[in-house]
Amino acid sequence: ELLEQDSINMLVVYAQDKNAKSNVIGYCLYQMVFEQAEILRIGTHTDYQRQGIASQTIDKLHKVLQSNQVENLLLEVRADNHAAIALYEKQVFTIIHRRKGYYQSPNQSAVDALIMQHVYGE
């Protein structure tokens, strides 16, 4: 349903196996509205994590967004997702806001959400 909206797009990463069959190993769902974009979801298949797939996907996304004159890219991440935060910091995202106790689940303490931003042209 999301992909039916004009402003939402997806990058998909494929790997070919020895039988020339393509398998989805990663994706990035993002939204562009005028000069601003937001990563809605990004993921890498567990068998391919820690191999640079997410970083390469974000690199490709940066190129797509810059060719569309996007000025900044936002995302939200759980404050306890240290691996994702490290990835985003490598991609020159900075924390611009913290939503206190945003993620809540039964029998667990609330976790903050971090809003991170990458600005193009700086």
N, C-alpha and C positions, 0 to 999 in steps of 0.2 A: 504494500500500500504506500509506503514512504516513497518508493522509487517512481510512483505515478505522479508525484509532485514535480513541477518544473524546476524548482530550486535545489532538488536533492539528486545527487549523483553517487556513483560507487566506482572505485578502482578495485580490480580483482587481480590477484597474483596467482598464476598457474605454474605448476611443475609438471613436466612430462616424464612418465615412467619409461622403462625399457620397451614397453609395448606401444609406445607413442600415444598413450592415453593421457589426457590432461586432467590434472586434479587441482582443485582450488586449495591453495595453502595459506592464503591471506586475503584480507579485504580492508577497505576503508570507506565507510559511508560518511558523506559530507554534504553540507548545505552551503550554497552561495547565494547571498542576497546583496545585490549591488556590490559595494566595495568590501564587504565583510564575508568571511567564511567561517564555518564551524565544523570540526570533526565530531560527528555524532557517535560513531563507533569505529573501532579499529581492532583487528584481531589477526592472529597467526595460529595456524594449526599447531597443536602441541608437539607434533613430530618435527616441526621446523622452527621452533622457538630458539632464541639465542644464536641465530644464524644471520642476523641483519635484515631479515625480510621486512619487518615493520619500519626500520630506518629507511630502507630503499623505497618502501611504499610512500612514506612521508616525503622523501626527496622528490618522487614523481608528482605527488600532490602539490608541492611547492611550485614546480614548473607549470603545472596546469593552472594553478591559481594566479601566478604572476602573468601568464599569457592572457588571463581574463581581467587584468587590472585590479585584482584584489589587493587591498591595503593591509589587512591583518587577518589572522587565523586564530580562532579560539578553540578551547577544548575544556572539558571538565574531567577531573580524575580524583579518585579516592585518595585522601592524604596518606593512607597506609599502603598504597600501591607503589612501593619504592622503585621497583624495576621500571614501571611505566614513567614515573617522574624522572628517573635518570635518563631514559630514552628521550623524553621531551626536552629536558635541559640540554642534551647533546644537540638537539635540533633547534636550539636557541629560543625556546619558549621560556617565558618568565611568569612567575605567579603574580597575578594582578588582584586576586580576591580570594577570600576564604569564607565558605559557608559553614558556619559552626554546626556540628551535629546533623548534617544534611542526610547522611546515610544511616538509617535506623533499621534494626532487625530485632526480633524477640530474643531475649536472653543474651544479648550482646550490647556492649556500650556503643554509643553513637560515634560515627566517624565523620570528620570534616570532608567537605568537597573543596578541591582547589580549582580555581579558574585560571587557566594559563593562556598566554597570548604570544604569538609570533608576529612581529611587525616587519613587513617588507619594505625595503629601501632604507633601512637604518644600518 
